[in-house]
Amino acid sequence: MKTTLFAIATLCVGTAALALPVPSRTIVNPTERMVTVPGLEFVGASRISTVEFCAAQTNTNWRNLLTDSDLESMEKCLIEMT
């Protein structure tokens, strides 16, 4: 009986959590320039500040990614920032 009540309570709490509104993200600078990183066109355009941040984090030149490691680390960062 306790297990059934616990399962029902858990279901109710989970359903209520799904009904709560999700706060929207605020775009800090909607007019910021968008760029596409060469070699990562499939990721799409990103804000220049995001690209420069990822380049600094990965210690790469985003305009000239030469190695697979450079491409993979830049791709990972850009996807995480999305």
C-alpha positions as CSV (number, residue, x, y, z in Angstrom):
1,M,0.0,0.0,0.0
2,K,2.8,2.4,0.9
3,T,4.5,1.7,-2.4
4,T,1.4,2.4,-4.4
5,L,0.8,5.7,-2.5
6,F,4.5,6.7,-3.1
7,A,4.2,5.9,-6.8
8,I,1.0,8.0,-7.1
9,A,2.6,10.9,-5.2
10,T,5.7,10.7,-7.4
11,L,3.6,10.7,-10.5
12,C,1.6,13.8,-9.3
13,V,4.7,15.7,-8.4
14,G,6.3,14.8,-11.8
15,T,3.2,15.9,-13.7
16,A,3.1,19.2,-11.8
17,A,6.7,19.9,-12.5
18,L,6.1,19.4,-16.3
19,A,3.2,22.0,-16.1
20,L,5.4,24.7,-14.7
21,P,6.5,27.3,-17.2
22,V,10.2,27.3,-18.3
23,P,11.8,30.7,-18.1
24,S,13.0,31.9,-21.5
25,R,16.6,32.8,-22.2
26,T,17.3,36.5,-22.6
27,I,19.5,37.3,-25.5
28,V,22.0,39.8,-24.3
29,N,22.8,41.5,-27.6
30,P,20.4,40.5,-30.4
31,T,22.3,42.6,-32.9
32,E,25.7,40.9,-32.4
33,R,27.4,39.7,-35.5
34,M,26.9,36.0,-36.3
35,V,29.7,33.9,-37.9
36,T,30.2,30.4,-39.1
37,V,33.4,28.6,-38.1
38,P,35.2,27.2,-41.2
39,G,35.0,23.4,-41.0
40,L,32.1,23.4,-38.6
41,E,29.4,24.8,-41.0
42,F,27.0,22.0,-39.9
43,V,26.9,23.5,-36.4
44,G,25.5,26.7,-37.9
45,A,26.2,30.4,-37.2
46,S,27.1,31.5,-33.7
47,R,27.6,34.8,-32.1
48,I,31.1,36.2,-32.4
49,S,31.4,36.4,-28.6
50,T,30.6,32.7,-28.3
51,V,33.1,31.8,-31.0
52,E,35.8,33.9,-29.4
53,F,35.0,32.4,-26.0
54,C,35.3,28.9,-27.3
55,A,38.5,29.7,-29.2
56,A,40.0,31.0,-25.9
57,Q,38.8,28.0,-24.0
58,T,40.3,25.6,-26.5
59,N,43.4,27.7,-27.2
60,T,42.7,27.7,-31.0
61,N,42.4,30.1,-33.8
62,W,38.8,29.7,-34.9
63,R,39.5,31.0,-38.4
64,N,42.2,28.3,-39.0
65,L,41.3,25.0,-37.3
66,L,43.9,22.6,-38.7
67,T,43.8,19.4,-36.6
68,D,40.9,17.0,-35.8
69,S,41.5,17.8,-32.2
70,D,41.0,21.5,-32.8
71,L,37.8,20.9,-34.7
72,E,36.4,18.5,-32.1
73,S,37.2,20.7,-29.2
74,M,35.7,23.8,-30.9
75,E,32.6,21.8,-32.0
76,K,32.1,20.5,-28.4
77,C,32.4,24.0,-26.9
78,L,30.0,25.6,-29.5
79,I,27.4,22.8,-28.9
80,E,27.7,23.2,-25.1
81,M,27.1,26.9,-25.4
82,T,23.9,26.4,-27.4
